[in-house]
């Protein structure tokens, strides 16, 4: 990323319920640092029950604050690629088909903008309903 470009603050929600959950989240943070922008702060991780589907595998969840020169659409593309690179097979569409996953990365907030597109909504439309997002997010706000 070149110098002189505007830096934006993006809050990303992270979750994992397959494999070594803590290592998965750490690896995702490393990849986000490389591909999206500098990770400025990170919340503590909390263990939670799956939300929106049944599974015996609990989640570890956390939130990070990242500074980026990327647009929201570029952040979405980069985070979805990180999910795929880390073994995620399916992405939830329209809050359907939630399933176990090695990593989940959601854009929660991007500066103070609102985006309302079919595949990109900022602020994240369900974050207020999810303690596993709001508790770690409150640590960073």
Secondary structure, DSSP 8 states (H G I E B T S, - for coil): --TTS--EEEEEEEEE-SSSHHHHHHHHHHHHHHHT-EEEEE---EEE--SSS--S--EEEEEEEEEESS-HHHHHHHHHHHHHHTT-----BTTB-----S-EEEEEEETT--EEETTEEES-TTGGG-HHHHHHHHHH-
